[in-house]
Amino acid sequence: MAGTSGGRPSIYPTLLYTDAKAAIQQLTDALGFLELALYEGEDGAVLHAELAQGNGAVMIGSKGRGGVFDTAMKDAGTAGVYVVVDDVDAHHRWAAEHGVEILMPPTDQDYGSRDYMARDIEGNLWSFGTYAPAISD
């Protein structure tokens, strides 16, 4: 089984956007992600970006720039990503105040989590909640 070194996450969801710059702006401004890296092509397309939330991260890129990953993702649908946050209600308020489409308000779940669901500007689903399952070696 693959491990991690230096406390780094071992899974990074990777999403491609038609307008990756607008997606990055929404994710940072309205959903609290921190931009770690941004690499652009000469044409301004996002070749690769890394955004962090807590101890996890996502990778973002522009659709339609070619390459194996872009070609493989061509017909892919939207994605769903779950992000652990400390204060679901405050996170939800911030997102709603910044115009994020909320699909489900903060809700207590049977399994002990409190979470809400939102849709980003290109249709991907983002759930933010308190559920953080323990992962043992």
Secondary structure, 3 states (H helix, E strand, C coil): CCCCCCCCCCCCCEEEECCHHHHHHHHHHCCCCEEEEEEECCCCCEEEEEEEECCEEEEEEECCCCCHHHHHCCCCCCCEEEEECCCHHHHHHHHHHCCCEEEEEEEECCCCCEEEEEECCCCCEEEEECCCCCCCC
